[in-house]
Amino acid sequence: MAKHLDDLEIFPWNRNFITGIPQIDEQHHKLADLINELTRQLAKDDLVVLSSVFDELQAYASYHFQTEESIWAPCFEGDPWFATHQKTHSSFLEMIFKIKNEQNGQSLREVVTKIVKFLISWLAFHVLDSDKRMAIVLQNVNAGVPLEEAKLISDVEMNGSTKVLVDTILSMYEDLSSRTLVLMRERVERQKIEIQLTELARHDVLTGLANRAHFEESLREGLIQADRNEQSLAVLLLDLDHFKNVNDIYGHPAGDALLVEAALRLTECARETDTVARLGGDEFAIIATNLKKAEGAGTLAQKVIDTISKPFNLDGQVVNSGTSVGIAIYPSDLRDPDKLLTNADMALYKAKEDCRGTFHFHDRDMNAAALARKALEMELVCALDNQELELFFQPVVNPNSTAIIGTEALVRWNHPEKGLILPGDFIATAESTGLIVRIGERVISLVCEQIAAWYNSGLPEVPVSINISLLQLQTGKLAEFVIKTLGKTGANPACLEFEFSEGIVTERLDRVVPELNRLREIGISLVIDNFGIGNSSLTALAQLPFSKVKIDRMIPMDSIGPDTTDQKVAGAMIELGKAFGMDVIAKGIETEDQLAVAAQERCDGVQGFHICGPQPSDVFVEWWMNFDNSQTQKNRRAL
């Protein structure tokens, strides 16, 4: 007995259909294949594929008729036989369109059922009778027999036993088609049941998640894939806090509802490539694959903890739960699936022992790093709440006149215990946790307050630049926040410059340009920072509303001869910025020689420790006043 639908044919091809003309026989066979495929899709109720096959059949039939007629035409042109044969081709296409267009509310399945029955009888008769007659005539004419005599020969050959054969095959195929279609549908239904049973064997009945057997299979496959791609894989294990209390107090239906809702939340946390499973009771597991860095498992774990900690509404009853997560990492924790799960279980136990509502890596070093990042995140939140962030200022001066033409505001964290912390030690964590948006808003507020204070104290107005995270720009709320802050502080927007890393050029422009344009409309100047070390598209760069670039300190600015490679690189970057109509600022100027090169290469501004390092506001203002006075005296002496 056939095991698959592909083994069943509603129109089996056999040698009785061979006309003796290879090209025609090949195309007849193709038509039969299309009818068989049409019927298989009909049995499956796959209307999308069914419609596609039906369209293919229409197109191929039209193509076949043109080919066939081109073969008959040289022999039968103007003959009544040929005209009759052409009419059978036209009637075929007309009948198909008629059945399809006169659906009268019938389903596509009902329409195609009619078409298939028509096709079977038409194709069998057309090939067995009409085409065979034509083929016999053509073969005799090609052998030198006159046309009328060849037609008589074909009449003799197609009468008698051949006619009985045609009638027998037509009757047999009509009966076969009905029985085969029933058999196909029975087989499809049986396959559907088998698929459902297989799915039930692999999935948890209550939540629809993968069950333990499916989890173990996915873990084995994931390890093979991770090994092949040299990537990390993580197993996250968790259970629900207070689950037993929910069952005891509210009953098992409430406990089941909690499990179902928790499963939905876990699925939302995971990526499409991950596997979420219920291992039993209130125990869940996630296989996180394709991890470029193992630390990504910690981010996923925190996401899980946060979502499970939110209240559950169980048929009007609000229930609070929570979870802890244990994490095991391949290749850090061996390759054995059972060992990974055991290590994740040990890590989960440790997480509960230390403090519920947290995650723990089995790997000691990784866990220490994750705990340090988590502690830093919590401390950053406190720093924002307690206003521990401060601003330092570093001047930008004209390399020729050495007049101050601006300053950059740099954030520092004045930690109550650790002292002054530089941004390199906390910005990465702020970016990964999203706290960078709050930090950015705090810096903007402090800068606007400082601009207003300097103006009120009689100091000259100079641009103050701020580093803005791409994440903050992507919120789409940056311009709105700036407008509110300017209104609150009274700062002049012309004194604000926002610096963005060169990576902004690689973003989708439709996501960033509208917000950048809003900032420009407010009156804020936009600057590309660290220009020359990224993968900027010059076409994209030309579409962004920037007025200034800062050459990265990694671009060499040493004066080691006019023809050196280093100076050529620096000169090329400066000329490129100017070609876009932007002012060019050279960062990292630490020697007199570098200052001389910047002046020689026509930089509009320089910044670096050779001029002045970052200073707190009061120290910076004192330096500013002294610097201006010294430059005034210097200019007077020059006169």
C-alpha positions in Angstrom: 0.0 0.0 0.0 1.2 3.5 -0.8 2.5 5.5 2.2 2.3 9.0 0.7 0.0 11.0 -1.4 2.7 11.3 -4.0 2.4 7.6 -4.6 -1.3 8.0 -5.7 -2.2 9.1 -9.2 -5.7 10.0 -10.3 -4.6 9.8 -13.9 -1.8 7.1 -14.1 0.2 7.3 -17.4 0.6 4.2 -19.4 1.8 3.0 -22.8 -1.7 3.1 -24.3 -1.4 6.9 -24.4 1.7 7.0 -26.5 1.1 8.5 -29.9 4.6 7.8 -31.3 5.5 11.6 -31.5 8.0 12.2 -28.7 7.3 16.0 -28.2 3.6 15.5 -28.0 3.8 12.4 -25.7 6.1 14.4 -23.4 3.7 17.3 -23.1 0.7 14.9 -22.6 2.6 13.3 -19.7 3.2 16.8 -18.2 -0.5 17.5 -18.4 -1.3 14.3 -16.6 1.3 15.2 -13.9 -0.4 18.5 -13.4 -3.8 16.9 -13.1 -2.4 14.5 -10.5 -0.8 17.4 -8.5 -4.1 19.4 -8.7 -5.9 16.4 -7.2 -3.4 15.9 -4.4 -3.8 19.6 -3.4 -7.6 19.1 -3.6 -7.3 16.3 -1.2 -5.2 18.4 1.2 -7.6 21.4 1.0 -4.5 23.5 0.4 -6.4 26.2 -1.5 -3.3 28.5 -1.9 -1.2 25.8 -3.6 -4.3 24.4 -5.4 -5.0 27.8 -7.0 -1.3 28.0 -8.1 -1.3 24.5 -9.7 -4.6 25.3 -11.4 -3.1 28.5 -12.9 0.0 26.5 -14.0 -2.3 23.9 -15.7 -4.2 26.6 -17.6 -0.9 28.2 -18.8 0.6 24.8 -19.7 -2.4 23.6 -21.6 -2.5 26.7 -23.7 1.3 26.3 -24.5 0.8 22.6 -25.3 -2.0 23.3 -27.7 0.1 25.8 -29.6 2.9 23.3 -29.8 0.7 20.5 -30.9 -1.0 22.5 -33.6 2.4 23.6 -35.0 3.2 19.9 -35.4 -0.1 19.0 -37.1 -0.4 22.2 -39.2 2.1 21.4 -42.1 0.2 18.1 -42.8 -3.4 19.1 -42.1 -3.6 22.8 -42.9 -7.1 23.5 -44.4 -8.3 20.0 -43.7 -11.6 19.5 -41.8 -9.9 17.1 -39.4 -7.5 19.8 -38.3 -10.3 22.3 -37.8 -12.2 19.8 -35.7 -9.0 19.1 -33.6 -8.5 22.8 -33.0 -12.1 23.1 -31.8 -11.4 20.4 -29.2 -8.5 22.5 -27.9 -10.6 25.7 -27.7 -13.4 23.8 -26.0 -11.0 22.5 -23.4 -9.9 26.0 -22.3 -13.5 27.4 -22.6 -14.8 24.6 -20.4 -12.2 25.3 -17.7 -12.9 29.0 -17.7 -16.6 28.4 -17.7 -16.5 26.0 -14.6 -14.2 28.4 -12.8 -16.1 31.6 -13.6 -19.6 30.1 -12.9 -18.9 29.2 -9.3 -22.3 30.4 -8.0 -21.0 30.6 -4.5 -19.2 27.2 -4.7 -15.8 26.8 -3.0 -12.7 26.6 -5.0 -12.5 22.9 -3.9 -15.9 22.2 -5.5 -15.0 24.0 -8.7 -11.7 22.2 -9.1 -13.5 18.8 -8.4 -15.6 19.5 -11.4 -12.6 20.5 -13.4 -10.6 17.4 -12.5 -13.5 15.1 -13.5 -13.8 17.0 -16.8 -10.0 16.9 -17.4 -9.7 13.1 -16.8 -12.4 12.2 -19.4 -11.3 14.9 -21.9 -7.6 14.0 -21.7 -8.1 10.3 -22.0 -10.4 10.7 -25.0 -8.4 13.4 -26.6 -5.1 11.4 -26.4 -6.5 7.9 -27.0 -8.8 8.8 -29.9 -8.2 12.2 -31.5 -4.4 12.6 -31.1 -3.7 9.0 -32.0 -5.7 9.3 -35.2 -3.7 12.5 -36.1 -0.4 10.8 -35.3 -1.2 7.8 -37.5 -2.0 10.1 -40.4 1.1 12.2 -39.9 3.4 9.2 -39.7 1.9 7.8 -43.0 2.1 11.1 -44.8 5.8 11.4 -43.7 6.3 7.9 -45.2 5.0 9.2 -48.5 1.3 8.1 -48.3 -1.2 10.7 -49.6 -3.3 12.5 -47.0 -6.7 11.0 -47.8 -5.3 7.5 -48.0 -3.5 8.1 -44.7 -6.8 9.1 -43.1 -8.4 5.9 -44.3 -5.6 3.9 -42.8 -6.1 5.7 -39.4 -9.8 5.0 -39.5 -9.1 1.3 -40.0 -6.6 1.2 -37.2 -8.7 3.2 -34.7 -11.9 1.0 -35.3 -12.5 -2.5 -34.0 -10.4 -3.6 -31.0 -8.9 -0.1 -30.6 -12.3 1.5 -30.2 -13.2 -1.1 -27.5 -9.9 -0.3 -25.8 -10.7 3.4 -25.8 -14.1 2.9 -24.3 -12.8 0.5 -21.7 -10.0 2.9 -20.6 -12.4 5.8 -20.4 -14.8 3.9 -18.2 -12.0 2.6 -16.1 -10.4 6.0 -15.5 -13.7 7.6 -14.6 -14.2 4.9 -11.9 -10.6 5.1 -10.9 -10.7 8.9 -10.4 -13.6 8.7 -7.9 -12.0 5.9 -5.9 -8.6 7.5 -5.9 -9.9 10.9 -4.7 -11.7 9.2 -1.8 -8.5 7.3 -0.9 -6.4 10.5 -1.1 -8.7 12.3 1.3 -8.7 9.4 3.7 -4.9 9.5 3.7 -4.8 13.2 4.3 -7.1 12.9 7.3 -4.9 10.1 8.6 -1.8 12.2 8.2 -3.4 15.1 10.0 -4.2 12.9 12.9 -0.7 11.5 13.0 0.7 15.1 13.0 -1.6 16.1 15.8 -0.6 13.0 17.9 3.1 13.8 17.2 2.5 17.4 18.3 0.8 16.2 21.5 3.7 14.0 22.2 6.1 16.9 21.9 4.1 19.7 23.6 2.7 20.4 27.0 -1.1 20.0 26.9 -1.8 22.9 29.3 0.5 25.7 28.0 1.3 24.6 24.5 5.0 24.9 25.2 7.6 22.3 24.4 7.6 19.4 26.9 10.6 17.8 28.4 11.1 15.4 25.5 10.9 18.2 23.0 13.2 20.3 25.2 15.9 17.6 25.3 15.7 17.0 21.6 16.0 20.8 20.9 18.9 21.0 23.3 20.8 18.2 21.5 20.2 19.9 18.1 21.1 23.3 19.5 24.4 22.1 20.9 25.3 20.6 17.5 24.5 23.9 15.8 26.4 25.9 18.4 29.4 23.7 17.9 29.3 24.0 14.2 28.9 27.8 14.2 31.3 28.4 17.1 28.6 30.2 19.1 27.4 30.1 22.7 24.2 28.4 23.9 22.5 29.0 27.2 20.1 27.0 29.2 17.9 29.1 31.6 16.0 27.3 34.3 13.3 28.9 36.5 10.2 28.2 38.6 7.4 30.4 39.9 7.5 31.8 43.4 4.5 31.1 45.6 3.0 28.7 43.1 1.9 26.2 45.8 0.2 29.0 47.7 -1.9 30.0 44.6 -3.0 26.3 44.3 -3.8 26.0 48.0 -5.6 29.4 48.3 -7.4 29.9 45.0 -7.6 26.3 43.7 -6.0 24.4 40.9 -7.8 26.2 38.1 -6.2 29.4 39.2 -2.8 27.6 39.3 -3.3 26.4 35.8 -4.3 29.9 34.7 -1.1 31.2 36.3 1.0 28.6 34.4 -0.7 29.5 31.1 -0.1 33.3 31.5 3.5 32.7 32.7 4.1 30.6 29.5 2.8 33.4 27.3 5.1 36.0 29.0 8.1 33.7 28.7 7.3 33.2 25.0 7.2 37.0 24.5 10.6 37.3 26.2 12.3 34.7 24.0 13.4 35.1 20.4 12.0 33.0 17.5 15.1 30.9 17.5 14.8 30.1 21.2 12.9 27.1 22.7 10.6 27.7 25.7 9.6 24.6 27.6 7.6 23.5 30.6 9.5 20.7 32.2 6.8 19.9 34.7 4.8 21.5 37.5 5.9 25.2 37.7 9.3 24.5 36.3 10.2 26.2 32.9 13.3 26.3 30.8 14.6 28.3 27.9 17.2 27.3 25.3 18.8 30.5 24.0 20.7 29.8 20.8 22.9 31.8 18.4 24.4 33.9 21.3 27.3 36.0 20.0 28.2 36.7 23.6 27.3 34.6 26.6 26.4 37.8 28.5 23.2 38.0 26.4 21.8 35.2 28.5 21.9 37.5 31.5 20.0 40.1 29.6 17.3 37.5 28.7 17.2 36.3 32.3 16.6 39.8 33.7 13.9 40.3 31.1 12.2 37.1 32.3 12.5 38.2 36.0 11.0 41.6 35.2 8.0 40.2 33.3 7.2 37.4 35.8 7.3 39.9 38.7 4.4 41.9 37.2 1.0 41.0 38.8 -1.1 38.3 37.3 -4.9 38.8 36.8 -6.5 35.4 37.3 -10.1 35.8 36.5 -10.3 39.0 38.4 -8.1 37.9 41.2 -4.7 39.7 41.3 -1.8 37.4 42.2 1.8 38.3 42.7 4.5 35.8 41.8 8.1 36.1 40.8 11.0 34.0 39.7 14.8 33.4 39.9 16.8 32.1 37.0 19.7 29.7 36.9 21.9 29.8 33.8 24.4 27.3 32.3 26.4 28.2 29.2 27.9 26.1 26.4 30.9 25.8 26.0 31.7 27.0 29.5 29.7 24.3 31.2 30.6 21.3 29.0 28.7 19.9 26.1 26.6 17.2 27.7 22.8 18.1 27.7 22.2 16.5 31.1 25.2 18.3 32.6 24.0 21.6 31.3 20.6 21.2 32.8 22.1 20.0 36.1 24.4 23.1 36.2 21.5 25.4 35.4 19.6 23.7 38.3 22.6 24.3 40.6 22.7 27.9 39.5 19.0 28.3 40.2 19.4 27.0 43.7 22.2 29.5 44.2 20.1 32.4 42.9 17.3 31.5 45.4 19.8 31.1 48.2 21.4 34.5 47.6 18.3 36.6 46.9 15.1 35.7 45.2 14.3 37.7 42.1 17.7 37.4 40.6 19.7 35.2 38.2 22.9 33.3 38.7 25.5 31.9 36.2 26.9 28.5 37.0 30.3 29.7 35.7 32.0 31.5 38.6 33.8 34.2 36.6 30.8 35.0 34.4 28.5 35.1 37.4 30.8 37.6 39.1 30.8 39.8 36.0 27.0 39.6 35.8 26.6 40.5 39.4 29.0 43.4 39.0 27.0 44.7 36.0 23.7 44.3 37.9 25.2 46.2 40.9 26.5 48.9 38.7 23.0 49.3 37.1 21.4 49.6 40.5 24.0 52.1 41.6 23.5 54.1 38.4 19.8 54.4 39.2 20.7 55.7 42.7 23.2 58.1 41.1 20.4 59.6 38.9 18.0 59.8 41.8 20.6 61.4 44.1 22.0 63.7 41.4 25.5 62.3 41.6 26.2 63.1 37.9 28.4 66.2 37.3 29.7 68.0 34.3 33.3 68.7 33.4 34.1 71.0 30.5 36.9 70.9 27.9 37.5 73.9 25.7 37.7 74.0 21.9 39.9 76.8 20.5 40.9 78.2 17.1 44.3 76.7 16.2 45.5 80.0 14.7 44.2 82.7 17.0 43.8 80.3 20.0 40.5 82.0 20.9 37.9 79.9 22.6 35.2 78.9 20.1 33.3 76.4 22.2 33.5 73.7 24.9 32.4 70.1 25.3 30.4 69.0 28.4 31.7 65.6 29.7 29.7 63.7 32.3 31.4 62.4 35.5 29.9 60.3 38.2 30.8 61.6 41.7 30.3 58.3 43.6 29.9 58.8 47.4 32.3 56.0 48.1 34.4 55.4 45.0 35.0 59.0 44.1 35.0 60.3 40.6 34.1 57.6 38.0 34.9 58.3 34.3 32.2 57.5 31.7 34.2 54.7 30.2 33.4 52.7 33.3 29.6 53.1 33.2 28.4 54.2 29.8 28.4 50.7 28.3 26.2 49.4 31.1 23.9 52.5 30.8 23.6 51.7 27.0 22.7 48.1 27.5 20.2 48.7 30.2 18.5 51.8 28.6 19.6 54.1 31.5 21.5 56.1 28.9 18.3 57.9 28.0 17.8 59.1 31.6 21.5 60.0 31.8 21.3 61.9 28.5 18.3 63.9 29.7 20.1 64.7 33.0 23.2 66.0 31.1 21.0 68.1 28.7 19.3 69.7 31.8 22.6 70.4 33.5 24.1 71.9 30.4 21.1 74.2 29.7 21.3 75.4 33.4 25.0 76.1 33.0 24.6 78.0 29.7 21.9 80.2 31.3 24.1 80.7 34.5 27.1 81.7 32.4 25.1 84.2 30.4 23.6 85.7 33.5 27.1 86.1 35.0 28.2 88.1 31.9 30.4 85.4 30.3 30.5 85.3 26.5 28.1 82.8 24.8 30.0 79.9 23.2 28.6 76.6 21.9 28.5 73.8 24.5 28.6 70.3 22.9 26.9 67.2 24.4 27.4 63.6 23.5 24.0 62.1 22.6 23.3 58.4 22.5 21.8 56.9 19.3 19.4 55.1 21.6 18.1 58.5 22.9 17.7 59.8 19.4 15.7 56.7 18.4 13.1 57.3 21.1 11.7 60.1 18.9 11.2 62.2 22.0 14.6 64.0 22.2 13.5 67.2 20.5 10.4 67.4 22.6 12.5 67.1 25.8 15.0 69.7 24.6 12.2 72.2 23.9 10.8 71.8 27.4 14.2 72.1 29.0 15.1 75.2 27.0 11.8 76.8 28.1 12.4 75.9 31.7 16.1 77.1 31.9 16.0 80.0 29.4 19.1 78.8 27.7 19.9 80.0 24.2 19.5 77.0 21.8 22.2 78.4 19.6 24.6 77.6 22.4 23.8 73.9 22.2 25.6 71.3 20.0 24.7 67.7 20.0 27.4 65.2 19.1 26.6 61.8 17.6 29.0 58.9 16.9 29.8 58.2 13.3 27.7 55.0 13.6 24.6 57.2 13.1 25.4 57.2 9.4 24.9 53.4 9.2 21.3 53.7 10.6 18.2 53.7 8.5 17.9 57.4 7.6 14.1 57.4 7.8 14.5 56.6 11.5 16.8 59.4 12.4 16.6 62.2 9.9 13.1 63.5 11.0 14.3 63.9 14.6 17.6 65.5 13.5 15.7 68.0 11.4 13.5 68.9 14.4 16.7 69.6 16.5 18.0 71.8 13.7 14.8 73.7 13.6 15.1 74.4 17.3 18.4 76.0 16.6 20.8 73.3 17.8 24.0 72.5 15.8 24.7 68.8 15.0 28.2 67.3 15.1 29.6 64.0 14.0 32.0 62.7 16.6 35.0 60.4 16.1 34.8 61.0 12.3 37.1 58.7 10.3 37.1 55.5 12.2 33.6 54.1 11.2 32.1 52.7 8.0 30.3 55.9 6.9 28.4 56.0 3.6 29.3 59.3 2.0 25.9 59.3 0.3 24.2 58.9 3.6 26.5 61.5 5.2 25.4 64.0 2.6 21.8 63.5 3.6 22.2 64.3 7.3 21.9 67.8 8.6 25.4 68.1 10.3 27.4 71.3 10.4 30.6 70.1 12.1 32.8 67.0 12.4 35.3 66.0 15.0 38.3 64.1 13.8 39.0 61.1 16.0 42.1 61.2 18.1 43.1 57.9 16.4 43.7 59.9 13.1 47.4 60.8 13.4 48.1 64.5 13.7 51.8 64.4 14.3 54.1 66.8 12.4 56.5 64.4 10.9 56.9 65.8 7.5 54.6 67.1 4.8 54.8 63.9 2.7 54.3 61.3 5.5 51.4 58.8 5.3 50.1 60.0 8.7 49.8 63.6 7.7 48.2 62.6 4.4 45.5 60.6 6.2 44.9 63.5 8.6 44.7 66.0 5.7 42.4 63.7 3.7 39.9 63.5 6.6 40.0 67.2 7.1 39.4 67.9 3.4 36.6 65.4 3.3 34.8 67.2 6.1 35.2 70.5 4.4 34.0 69.1 1.1 30.7 68.5 2.9 30.6 72.1 4.0 31.3 71.3 7.6 33.7 72.8 10.2 36.4 70.4 11.3 37.6 70.0 14.9 40.7 68.0 15.7 40.5 66.1 19.0 43.3 64.6 21.1 45.7 67.5 20.6 48.4 66.8 23.1 51.6 68.4 21.7 52.7 71.6 20.1 53.5 69.7 17.0 50.0 68.4 16.7 48.6 71.9 17.2 50.9 73.1 14.4 49.7 70.4 12.0 46.0 71.2 12.8 46.7 74.9 12.0 48.6 74.0 8.8 45.8 71.6 7.6 43.2 74.4 8.2 41.3 72.8 11.1 38.6 75.2 12.4 39.1 74.1 16.0 41.2 71.9 18.2 40.6 70.2 21.5 42.9 68.2 23.8 45.1 68.2 26.9 47.7 70.4 25.3 45.1 73.2 25.5 43.3 72.1 28.6 41.9 68.9 30.1 38.3 68.5 31.3 37.6 70.6 34.4 34.7 71.2 36.8 32.6 74.2 35.9 34.2 76.6 38.4 37.7 75.6 37.6 37.0 75.8 33.9 35.6 79.3 34.2 38.7 80.4 36.1 40.9 78.9 33.4 38.7 80.5 30.7 39.2 84.0 32.2 42.9 83.5 32.7 43.2 82.1 29.1 41.4 85.1 27.6 43.5 87.6 29.6 46.7 85.9 28.6 45.7 85.8 24.9 44.8 89.5 25.1 48.2 90.4 26.6 49.9 88.2 24.0 48.0 90.0 21.2 48.9 93.4 22.6 52.6 92.4 22.8 52.4 91.3 19.2 51.1 94.7 18.2 
